[in-house]
């Protein structure tokens, strides 16, 4: 992990993390890389070793650390050749990938010109021998022709391997100092960036052409890509039986990236202190919360964690510019809240997207309540027929706790940070979320609007920068209404914060109220269950207008006032029936 240097010339400046492989051991896995190096130097040849791991787990970094160690300790007994498949796949050259690999190996071995040319000529001649399976019904002449072609191919292959072996032998003469044969170690990286079938074909070529004494191949590979390649090439049914056999044939020694042995806590702490450096002297509990959030959402994936912190840095820059304040002045809790939302985005995108949907529909509070009810006391096990791992359970609990104030969920804070986070989401680009200045303008205009109306409710008068605007009745202070506005919907919640019988009355009239507002979504929040911030009552959502239609703002204001003013009348009429 490397860090971009921060400048002290700017008022607000954050670091970022370079997402590039490194030969520095940041995860305290030296014993694994050293052990792998010793194996490569001392194993029998030919040998093929696979460094196996998912995307972003550090396969290339392990390769770099092994190469560094080889060049430092064993440069007299090894010849190192590197081949990166990424450069070929980038420019649609993967059709000739196997040929490119062989040619690069031949050039790197640097035998005398006559030997190199001879190997190249055999390879060219072999590639030009035509073998066609068409016309097999044409009789003995066709069959005889195929046999001859195959014979020439096989003969050329044997000749190629013999000449290639000679090139390798010249590079692996006995090392006089150590009294042992030298060896050629070939590193092949980024196989998992290839089209899966091409990755499989390249491995087959390695076995067919290059399985030579004195050669050690070390491959960075995602086994899932190879399995997919086998399925695509041979069919899913065959692949089930062929997959393990293929690996056993091609790869003699699998080395799995030791993710569980990574010192991720040290890595995260270093990123926080030396990389992003936004937090004010984190105490042990705050640091533990951050570690649990990250590890329970992204796991031990270095690239995923670097991605998280770079997303985080970008969002803080955006927030800093939007509000015109130094985000360094945020409390650590606020900073951790934003980080937790990004962990949710990257680790649990289904929940994250549901939250965005609920914001748009004005139902986030309900969704959070349901989530808390489902997960607050949940242990690992089976929920709705699905196995739920410990990490998800723990993440949800920590996440919800971060957004509580006095045991109540702080919806405004969560919505603000979800809103901000959409700037770095690939899947949330359909959500165009307004900034705080737009809400401020909207509610300021609404305040002016209600001053000139017959309106029995009043607002606290404080400036509003969120989706919610809460008023109370001048004559009956327990009667509250919470207006809310989204990009493409508006709504309100009307109820009594002290009298639970009023909520029962709403429940009794639910059908009549649904009929009255048939063009809207109507829901009665039950007392003691859905009463966020002590506002049980009727929730009405109108999905035909929204914040993004500025020319319709006055229509929204009118809908707010008319709907709220109509509710007491409708409810009283229901009582008198």
VEXPA-548251 format. One record per residue: z, x, y of N, C-alpha, C in turn; residue in three letters. Coordinates in steps of 0.02 Angstrom, whole numbers, plus 50000, padded with zeros to 5 digits. Layout:
ZXYZXYZXYALA ...
//
This chain:
500005004249941500005000050000500005004450062UNK 499565003150108499525006850170499585002050229UNK 499845004550284499965000250341499555002450401UNK 499274997650437498954999250500499485000850552UNK 499375005950591499855008050641499875002950698UNK 500465001050719500544996350773500544999850840UNK 500334996650891500344999450958500924996650998UNK 501225000751039501774998651082501524996551150UNK 500864996551160500584994851224500554987351236UNK 500574983451182500524976251187501214973051188UNK 501264967451222501894963751224502084961251155UNK 501594959051118501714956451051501244959751003UNK 501494963350955501064967050909501364967150840UNK 500964965250791501184965150721500754969750679UNK 501024972050624500654975950578500284971650527UNK 499834974750491499484971550435499474976250377UNK 499324973750318499324977750258498614978850234UNK 498424985050221497764986550195497714984550121UNK 497224980650106497124978450037496614983050003UNK 496824989249992496384994049959496784997449903UNK 496444999349848496795003049795497075009649821UNK 497605011949791497925018049814498155022249754UNK 498195028849765498465033249713499205034549722UNK 499515030849768500235031349779500605026149736UNK 501125028249704501505023949659502035020049699UNK 501855013949722502315009849760502775005649716UNK 502625005249652502995000549609503435003949557UNK 503515010549564503955014249518503735013549446UNK 503085014749433502825014349364502545021149341UNK 502835026449368502595033149355502575034749280UNK 503065032349243503085033949172502485031049135UNK 502235025349158501655022349126501015026149142UNK 500915027949206500305031549224500315038649195UNK 500895041849195500945048549165500825048249090UNK 501115043249057501005042448985500275041148968UNK 499945037049009499235035548999498815041949008UNK 498995045849059498635052149071498695056849011UNK 499295057548984499405061948927499015059448866UNK 498985052948856498605050148801497865051848807UNK 497585051248868496875052548879496705059848865UNK 497165064248880497045071448871497105073448798UNK 497525070048760497685072348692497405067948636UNK 497115062048651496885057648598496265060348563UNK 496155057948502495545059548467494955056048502UNK 494375058948496493785056048528493245054548475UNK 492795049748489492745045548549493315040448552UNK 493475038448614494025033748625493855029448685UNK 494015023048680493935018448737494595014948750UNK 494845015548812495475012648833495325007348887UNK 495635001648881495554996348931496194995348970UNK 496154995749037496714993749080496614986449095UNK 497014982149065496924974949068497404971749118UNK 497134967049157497554963449204497144958549244UNK 497474953549272497144948549313496944951449381UNK 496594947349419496394949149487496994951149528UNK 496934956949562497444958949610498074961949581UNK 498084963449517498704966049486498774973649490UNK 498244977149514498314984349524497954988649474UNK 497434986049441497084989949390496764996249420UNK 496424995349478496095001049510496595006149535UNK 497155003949562497675008549585497945012749527UNK 498045009649470498265013349411497745018649392UNK 497115016749394496575021549381496615027449429UNK 496705026049492496735031349542497335035949530UNK 497895033049511498495037149498498395041549437UNK 498065038849385497925042749325497445048449341UNK 496915047049379496425052149398496765057649439UNK 497195055649486497555060549527497975065249484UNK 498305062349435498715066249390498295070849347UNK 497725068449323497265072549282497015078549321UNK 496805077449383496535082749424497065087749445UNK 497685085449447498235089949465498485094149407UNK 498525091049349498835094449291498345096849239UNK 497755093849236497305095149179496585096249199UNK 496475098649261495795099349285495385104349245UNK 495725108949210495365113949171495135111349103UNK 495405105649082495235103249015494865096649016UNK 494725093949074494365087649078493805087949129UNK 493285084149115492745082749162492775075349177UNK 492865073549241492955066549260492315063949291UNK 492095058149266491505054649292491725047549311UNK 491515045249369491695038549392491075034249399UNK 491145027849379490595023049385490885016349407UNK 490675014149466490915007749492490365002549488UNK 490484997249450489974992149441489884987749502UNK 490364987749548490354983449606489734984649650UNK 489554990949660488994992549702488334989849674UNK 488294989249608487684986549578487674978949580UNK 488234975849568488254968549569488154965849639UNK 488354969749690488284967549759487554966749780UNK 487124970849752486424970949773485954968549718UNK 486214964049675485814961049622485474966249578UNK 485834971649566485564976949523485864976749454UNK 486244971349439486594971249375486124970349315UNK 485484968449328485004968049273484894974849241UNK 484914980149282484814986949258485464990949255UNK 486024987349249486674990549253486774995749198UNK 486624993749137486724998249080486305004649088UNK 485675003749108485235009449119485495013949175UNK 485745010749229486035014549285486635018649263UNK 487055015649221487645019249196487435025349155UNK 486965024349110486745029849067486435035449110UNK 486015033649158485695038649201486215042449242UNK 486715038849268487225042149308487635046949264UNK 487775045049203488135049449158487735055749142UNK 487095054849131486665060549116486655065349175UNK 486575062649236486565066849295487235070449305UNK 487785066849293488445069749303488605075349254UNK 488335074849194488455080049143488115086649161UNK 487575086349200487265092249229487125097749178UNK 486765095949126486535101049080485935104549109UNK 485625109149072485025112249098484475107049106UNK 484015108349152483515103449171483115101049110UNK 482955105649065482555103749006482915098748962UNK 483575099648952483965095148910484025088348943UNK 484165088249008484235081949044483585078049043UNK 483035081449056482385078149056482215075348987UNK 482395078948935482255076648868482625070148852UNK 483255069748871483645063648860483355057848900UNK 483165059248962482875054049004482215051448975UNK 481805056048951481155054048923481235049848860UNK 481715051548819481845047548759482055040548778UNK 482495040148829482745033648853482165029448880UNK 481725032448919481155028848947480685026448892UNK 480545030848845480095029148789480385023448748UNK 481035023648736481375018548696481335011748731UNK 481405011648797481395005448834480705002248835UNK 480175006148822479495003648825479245001148758UNK 479625002148704479404999748639479474992148637UNK 478914988348632478954981048635479184978048569UNK 479644973448573479874969648515479874962348533UNK 479424958448503479384951348518479474947248455UNK 479874942048459479994937648401479514931848400UNK 479074931448449478594925948450478044927148398UNK 477794921948370477234922348323477414924548254UNK 478034923748234478244925948167477874922248111UNK 477604916548127477234912848076476534915548064UNK 476364921048097475684923648092475544927748031UNK 476014928347985475884931847923476154938847920UNK 475944942647869476224949147855476094954247910UNK 475544953647945475374958447998475904958448053UNK 476114952348072476624951648125477284954648101UNK 477474953048040478094955648012478084963248008UNK 477534965947984477464973147980477514976448049UNK 477224973148099477264975748167477974975948194UNK 478354970648180479054970448202479464975848168UNK 479354976748103479724981848066479584988748095UNK 478954989948111478764996348140479094997448209UNK 479094992148250479394992548316480144993848312UNK 480484990148267481194991148258481344998248233UNK 480925000748189481015007448162480965012648217UNK 480475011648261480385016248317480995016048363UNK 481245009948375481825009048417482425012748388UNK 482545011648324483115014748291483055022348291UNK 482455024648277482325031848276482455034948345UNK 482215031448397482315033748466483055033648485UNK 483415028548462484125028048476484505033948446UNK 484345035448383484675041148349484535047648386UNK 483895048448407483705054448443484065054948509UNK 484125049048544484465048948608485205051048601UNK 485535048048551486245049548542486345056848525UNK 485885059748486485945066748467485875071248528UNK 485375069748571485275073748631485825072648682UNK 486075066448688486625065048734487255068748711UNK 487355069048645487935072648617487895080048635UNK 487285082848635487195089848653487425091148726UNK 487245086348771487455086948841488215086948846UNK 488525082248809489255081748810489565088148782UNK 489275090848727489555096848695489565102848742UNK 489035103348784489015108848831489575108448883UNK 489785102148897490335101148944491025101648912UNK 491045101448846491675101248811491775107148765UNK 491495112948785491615119048747492365120448747UNK 492585124448699493295125848692493575128948754UNK 494115126248778494475129148835494885135048809UNK 494665141048828494965147248802495705147548818UNK 495875145848878496575146348900497035142148857UNK 496825135948842497245131348805497055130748731UNK 496525134148712496285134148643496165127148616UNK 495855123048657495675116348635495045114148671UNK 494695109448640494075106948669494205103048734UNK 493765104248781493785100048841493515093048824UNK 493575088448869493335081748858493065078748922UNK 492605073948914492335070248970492685063548973UNK 493015062049029493365055749038492975051649090UNK 492725045949068492295041649110492695035549132UNK 492795034749196493135028949224492625023849246UNK 492675017749221492225012349240492645006649269UNK 492515005149332492935000349368492544994049386UNK 492924988849400492664982449427492194978849378UNK 492324979549313491934975649264492014968149274UNK 492604966149298492744959049307492394956149368UNK 492044960249407491654957649464490944956049443UNK 490754957749382490084956349358490034949249332UNK 489424946749328489314940649290489574941849219UNK 489984937349192490314938649127489854941149072UNK 489254938149065488794940349012488574947649022UNK 488484949649086488294956549101488854961449084UNK 489474959349095490034963549078490064964649002UNK 489944959348964489934959948891489364964548868UNK 488774963648898488194967848880488324975148894UNK 488654976648950488804983548967489274986648916UNK 489774982848894490234985348843489864986648777UNK 489394982348760489004983448699488584989748704UNK 488304991148762487914997248772488355003348766UNK 488955003048793489425008648787489525010448714UNK 489625005448673489745006648602489125009248566UNK 488555006448583487935008048549487675014948567UNK 487675016548632487355022648657487825028548665UNK 488425027148687488845032448715489465033948675UNK 489505031348615490075032448571490025039448542UNK 490185044548583490065051448564490705055548562UNK 490705060548518491265065248514491365068748582UNK 491995068948604492155072148667492185067448726UNK 492005061048715491995056048769492595051348765UNK 492915050348822493445045348828493255040648885UNK 493205034248869493055029148920493705025548938UNK 493815024649002494385020549025494115015149071UNK 494225008949053493915003249086494434998849120UNK 494314996849182494714991749216494404985049202UNK 494784980549171494474974549145494954968549147UNK 494694962849162495044956549156494804953249091UNK 495224952649042495024950148977494734943148981UNK 494954939149030494684932349038493944932449053UNK 493724937449092493014938049109492614939649045UNK 492874944049004492524945848943492484939948894UNK 493034936348888493034930348845492514925248869UNK 492484924348936491984919848964491274922348949UNK 491174928848954490524931848939490324930848866UNK 490804931448821490664930348750490474923048737UNK 490834918548770490684911448763489984909848789UNK 489804912648847489154911448877488584914348834UNK 488714920048804488184923448767488104920848695UNK 488664919448663488634917648592488804910348577UNK 489054906748627489264899948615490014899548605UNK 490304893948628491024893248627491314893548557UNK 490974890548508491234890448439491254897348409UNK 490724901148420490704907948394491214912348429UNK 491284911248494491734915348534492454915148510UNK 492664909448484493354908748461493504913948406UNK 493024914948362493104919748308492904926848329UNK 492414927248373492124933548391492524937448443UNK 492904933848486493244937048542493694942848523UNK 494174941748477494634947048458494264952648422UNK 493784950848379493394955848343493004960248391UNK 492744957148445492364960848495492814966048529UNK 493414963948549493874968548581494084974148534UNK 494234972448474494444977448425493894982648412UNK 493274980448415492714984848402492574989448461UNK 492574986648521492394990348581492974994448608UNK 493564991448608494144994448641494664996348588UNK 494775002748582495255005148532495975004348555UNK 496095005348620496775005048646496805000648708UNK 497114994848705497214990848765497864992848800UNK 497824993748866498404995248907498464989748958UNK 498974985648952499074980048998499474982249059UNK 499244980449118499594982049180500324979849174UNK 500804984449183501514982749172501824978849230UNK 501574972849241501794968849298502544967749299UNK 502834966349241503544964849238503974970849256UNK 503674976749253504054982749271503964984749344UNK 503524981249380503424982749451504074981549490UNK 504234986149533504804985249579504564981249639UNK 504484974649630504204970449682504674969549742UNK 505324969649729505794968949784505734974649834UNK 505654980649808505564986449850504904985849889UNK 504384983549855503724982549885503764977549943UNK 504094971949931504164966649982504564969150041UNK 505124972550028505534975150081505154980150125UNK 504764984350093504364989250130503844985750173UNK 503534980450146503044976650184503364973350245UNK 503964970750237504314967350292504524972250346UNK 504764978050326505034982950374504484987250404UNK 504054990050362503544994850385502874991650400UNK 502764985650372502114982350381502114977250436UNK 502384971350423502384965950472502894967050527UNK 503494969050509504044970550554504154965250608UNK 504194958950588504314953450634505034951050632UNK 505384952450578506054949650570506584953850604UNK 507094950350629507664953650660508184955250606UNK 508274961350592508784963650545509004958350494UNK 508594957450443508734952550391509384954150355UNK 509804948950345510394950050304510194949250231UNK 510654950750187510504950950115510284944150089UNK 510584938750115510414932050093509704930150115UNK 509534931750178508854930350203508334934150164UNK 508484940350149508024944450110507934941650040UNK 508484939350011508454936449944508024930049944UNK 508094925949996507694919750002506954921550006UNK 506774926450047506074928550053505804930949986UNK 506184935149952505974937749887505854932149837UNK 506314927349834506244921849787505644917449804UNK 505534916149869504964912149890504314915449867UNK 504254921949878503634925449862503544926149787UNK 504044928449752503984929649680503914923249640UNK 504214917749664504164911349629503534907549645UNK 503134909949692502504906649709501904911049691UNK 501944917549704501374922049693501484926649633UNK 502094927149609502224931549553502164938949573UNK 502094943249523502044950449535501334952649547UNK 501004949549594500304951149609500264954649677UNK 500164961249678500164964949741499644962449791UNK 499034961049766498504958849812498674952049842UNK 498954947549801499154941049826499694941549880UNK 500164946249871500694947149920500434950249985UNK 499974955149979499664958050039499284952550077UNK 498934948350040498564942850069499044938150107UNK 499604936650077500104932350108500334935250175UNK 500514941650176500774944650238500234945150292UNK 499614946350273499084946550323498934939650351UNK 498954934450309498904927550334499474926250383UNK 500054928450365500654927350406500584930650474UNK 500354936850475500254940450537499764936750583UNK 499204934450554498704930850593499004924450624UNK 499374920650585499654914350610500154915550666UNK 500544920950661501014922550714500654924350779UNK 500104927950774499694929350833499444922850864UNK 499194918350822498934911850847499484907950881UNK 500064907550850500624903850878500854906850944UNK 500864913450946501074916951006500624915251066UNK 499974914951053499494913351105499524906051125UNK 499584901651074499584894451087500164892251130UNK 500754894551114501344892351151501504896751212UNK 501184902551215501314906951270502004910051271UNK 502304910551212502974913551207502954919051155UNK 503444923351158503504928751110503804926051046UNK 503434926150992503684923650928504254927950902UNK 504334933950930504904938050912505564934550929UNK 505524929750975506134926050995506314920550946UNK 505874919050899506044914250848506644916750809UNK 507024912050783507554914050737507254916250671UNK 507624920050632507384922050566507234915950522UNK 507624910650530507514904650491506824901650505UNK 506644901350570505984898650588505424902950560UNK 505524909550562505014914150536504944913350460UNK 505504912450426505484911550353505174904750336UNK 505294899750378504974893250366504214893750364UNK 503924897250412503204898150413502964902050352UNK 503334907150334503164911050275503174906650212UNK 503664902250208503724897850149503134893050144UNK 502884890650202502304886250201501684889950175UNK 501614896350193501054900250167501134901650092UNK 501744902650069501864903349997501654897049961UNK 501814891249991501604884849963500844884349961UNK 500524886350015499794886050020499464890249966UNK 499704896449956499384901049910499604900149837UNK 500214897749828500484897249761500454890349730UNK 500494885049771500494878149746500034873949790UNK 499384875349787498914872249832498874864649823UNK 499024862049763499004854849753499544851349794UNK 500154854149795500694851349836500534852149910UNK 500294857949928500114859349998499604854350024UNK 499074853149986498554848550007498814841350010UNK 499264839649964499574833049967499964832150031UNK 500334837350052500694837050115500224835850174UNK 499654839250175499174838250229498904831150229UNK 498764828650169498524821750164499054816850190UNK 499684818150174500214813750195500324814050271UNK 500214819850300500254820350373499734815750405UNK 499134816150379498594812150406498724804750398UNK 499054802850344499214795850331499884793650360UNK 500244798350389500894796750417501434795650364UNK 501354798650306501814797450251502174803750228UNK 502174808950269502474815250247503224814450232UNK 503574810750273504284809750262504404806650193UNK 504014801550177504074798350112503934803250055UNK 503414807250064503224811950012503774817250002UNK 504064819550056504604824450051505214821550018UNK 505364815350035505934812050003505814811549928UNK 505224809449908505064808849837505104815649803UNK 504844820749837504864827449809505584829849799UNK 505994828649849506694830649844507054826849789UNK 506914820349783507224816349731507024818849661UNK 506384820749655506134823049590506394829949571UNK 506504834249621506624841249607507324843749624UNK 507714840049662508354842649686508824844749629UNK 508824840849576509254842549520508864844049457UNK 508234845749467507794846649410507874853549379UNK 507934853649315507944859849278507274860749244UNK 507104866949223506474867949187506434863449126UNK 505864860749116505774856149060505134852349067UNK 505144846149046504544842049046504604836549099UNK 504134836149145504114830949196503424827749193UNK 503414821249184502784817549179502334820549125UNK 502634822649071502244825249015502014832349023UNK 502204835749079501984842649091502584847349091UNK 502484853249063503014858249062503074861349131UNK 503674861349159503794864049226504184870549220UNK 503904876049243504254882449238504814883149288UNK 505264887749275505834889049319505624890849389UNK 505104894949396504914897349462504724891749509UNK 504374886649482504174881049524504784877049545UNK 505244875949499505854872249514506244875749569UNK 506334882249562506734885949611506374886249678UNK 505724887149678505354887349741505434880849780UNK 505344875149748505394868649782506084867749812UNK 506594869549776507274868749801507394873049863UNK 507184879349861507264883749919506854881249978UNK 506244879249964505794876850016506084870950054UNK 506324865950018506594859950050507224861650089UNK 507634866050063508254867850096508114871350163UNK 507584875150167507404878650229507264873850286UNK 507024867950270506824863050321507334857550331UNK 507954859050317508494854150328508914856150388UNK 509094851050428509554851850483510094846550475UNK 510714848950466511274844250454511124839550396UNK 510864842550341510714838950280510124834150285UNK 509794833750344509204829650353508584834050356UNK 508044831850326507424835550327507134835650398UNK 506974841550422506694842450488505934841750483UNK 505684835650488504984834350478504554837450532UNK 504794837150595504404839850650504254847250639UNK 504764850950617504674858050607504184859450550UNK 504234855650496503784856550440503064854750459UNK 502974849250494502304847250514501984852450560UNK 502384855150605502124860150651501884866350614UNK 502254868350564502074874450527501504873050477UNK 501484867050448500904865150407500274864950450UNK 500344862350509499784861950556499514868850571UNK 499954873350587499754880250603499434883650543UNK 499684882350483499464885850423498744884250402UNK 498474878650425497794876750405497284881850429UNK 497454886050477496994891150503496814896350450UNK 497234897150399497114902250348496974899250280UNK 496864892750277496764889450212496024888350198UNK 495804890550139495114889350118495004882050102UNK 495504878850072495424872050048495604866850099UNK 495894868850155496124864050204495684863850266UNK 495074866550260494644866850319494424860050343UNK 494474854950302494294848250325494814845350372UNK 495394848550375495924846050418495884849450486UNK 495704845750535495684848350603496314845850638UNK 496794849950643497454847850666497554849750739UNK 497834845350777497944846450848498524851150861UNK 498494854550917499034858850938499554854950978UNK 500124858250992500674855051026500484852651096UNK 500034856251129499834854251197499484847451198UNK 499114845951144498774839551140499284833951131UNK 499784834951089500304829951080500684828851146UNK 500824834351180501174833951244500784829651293UNK 500124830751296499714826851342499684819551321UNK 499614818351255499564811551229500184807451246UNK 500774810151232501394806351243501564805851317UNK 501354810651356501444810251428501054804251456UNK 500434803551432500024797851453500324791251428UNK 500604791351368500914785351340501524783251382UNK 501924788251403502504786751445502304783351510UNK 501754785551539501504782351600501274775251585UNK 500964774351527500684767851508501234762651502UNK 501784764151468502304759151454502714757451516UNK 502694761851567503064760251629502784753951663UNK 502164752651653501834746951685501764740951639UNK 502134741051583502084735651535502764732251525UNK 502724726151501503324722451482503584725451417UNK 504034730151423504224734151365504974734951364UNK 505304732651311506034732651308506334739051278UNK 505924744151272506154750251238506104756151285UNK 506524761151273506514767051315506554773451273UNK 506264778551300506264785151269506794789551302UNK 507004794751269507514799151296507284802651359UNK 506634803151368506354806551426506194813851414UNK 506414816651356506264823551341505524824451324UNK 505264830351338504564831951324504444832051249UNK 503904828951227503734828451156503114832651142UNK 503164837051092502604841251072502404840251000UNK 502674835050968502524833850898502154827250889UNK 502084825050828501734818750813502164812650827UNK 502804813550836503274807950837503564806650907UNK 503644800450923503914798350987504384792450973UNK 505034793450983505524788550962505824784851022UNK 505874778251016506164774151069506704769651040UNK 507154767151084507664762351062507664756451110UNK 507884750751084507894744551123508454744951176UNK 508284742951237508774743251292509374738551281UNK 509254732951248509784727951237510154729051172UNK 509824731951123510124733051058509954740151035UNK 510404744851049510254751851039510154753850966UNK 510374749750920510264751450849509554749850826UNK 509194745850866508494744350850508044750050877UNK 507754753550830507354759350847506634758350826UNK 506194762150859505494762550837505264769750844UNK 504934772150793504644778850794503894778350791UNK 503544779950846502824780150847502594786950820UNK 502024786850787501734793150765500984792950773UNK 500684798750784499954799150793499694805050752UNK 499134803950717498784809150680498064809550705UNK 497684814150678497004814850701496584808550691UNK 496684805250634496274799450619496674793250602UNK 497314793150620497714787250607498304787050655UNK 498584781050664499184780250705499654775550666UNK 500284775550687500754771150652501424770750687UNK 501854766650659502534766150685503004764050629UNK 503644765450640504184763050597504684759350641UNK 504824753050624505274748850663505834746550618UNK 506464747350642507024745050602507684745650639UNK 508214744450603508894744650630509274750150596UNK 509574754550635509914760450607510624759050584UNK 510894753250600511594751750583511664745650538UNK 511224740750546511284734350511510824734250450UNK 511104735350390510684735550330510404728650312UNK 510734723150338510484716450324509804715350356UNK 509674718750411509024718150443508474720850398UNK 508624726350364508144729150318508024724550258UNK 508554721150237508484716250183508034710450204UNK 508114708550268507684703350296506954705350294UNK 506814711650311506124714150309505844713950238UNK 506264715850190506054715750120505894708650097UNK 506294703750119506174696850101505514694250130UNK 505314697050187504704694650220504114699450210UNK 504174703950163503664709150154502964706350145UNK 502894701150104502234698150091501924695150154UNK 502344691550192502094688550255501874693850305UNK 502274699350310502104704650356501474708450335UNK 501394709450270500784712550245500174708350262UNK 500254701850257499714697250274499554697550349UNK 500074697950390499984698150462499604704450484UNK 499754709950451499424716350466498974718450408UNK 498534714050389498114715150330497624720850338UNK 497474722850401497014728350413497384735050416UNK 498024735050401498434741150403498794742250337UNK 499084748050328499514749450271500244747950290UNK 500544743450253501224741150268501694743050212UNK 502274745850230502774747850181503464746750211UNK 503924743950171504614743050193505044748650165UNK 505324752650208505774757850187506454754850168UNK 506664756350108507294753450084507894757150113UNK 508404753350131509024756150158509344760850107UNK 509544766850131509874771550087509414775550043UNK 508754774250047508284777950007507774781450050UNK 507434777650093506904780450135507114781250207UNK 507764780850222507994780750291508064787850320UNK 507494791150330507494797650363507744796850433UNK 508184801550453508464801350520508744794350537UNK 508994790950487509294784350496508804779250523UNK 508174779650505507684774650526507384771250465UNK 507754766750433507434762550383507034757250420UNK 506634753550386506274748150419505564747450394UNK 505144744150434504454743050416504004748550445UNK 503584751350401503104756350423502404753250421UNK 502044753750477501374751050483500904756650503UNK 500374757850464499894763150479499204760150490UNK 498884762250544498214759950562497744765950557UNK 497274765550510496814771150497496144770550532UNK 496104766150581495454765150615495404769050681UNK 495964771550707495964775350769496404781450760UNK 496304786550803496704792450797496664796950858UNK 497064802250857497134806750913496484810050934UNK 496044811550886495434815150901494944811050944UNK 495034804350947494604800150989494944799151057UNK 494884804151101495244803851164495054797851207UNK 494434795751201494224789951241494574783551218UNK 494874783751158495224777851132495984778251140UNK 496224783151177496954783851183497274777451211UNK 496954774551260497254768451289497274762851238UNK 496774762551194496784757551140497374758851093UNK 497524765251081498094766951039498744764751073UNK 498804766151137499404764051174499494756451170UNK 498944752951179498974745651176499194743351107UNK 498924746451055499104744550986499844745750975UNK 500114751550997500824753050991501254747451022UNK 501104745851084501514740951121501454733951092UNK 500844731851079500724725051053501034724150984UNK 500964729350942501234728950874501994728550875UNK 502294732950914503024732950918503284726550949UNK 502974724151002503204717951034503124711850988UNK 502644712050943502524706350899503014705950841UNK 503304711650823503724711750763504344707350768UNK 504744707650822505324703150825505124695850819UNK 504584693950853504344687050851504154685050779UNK 503784689250745503574687750677504164687350629UNK 504644691850638505234691950594505664685750606UNK 505764683850669506154677850685505814671550658UNK 505154671450663504774665750637504874665250561UNK 504894670950529504994670950457505684668450438UNK 506174670150479506864667950466506924660350472UNK 506544657350517506604650150530506214645850480UNK 505834649250437505454645250388505904642750332UNK 
//
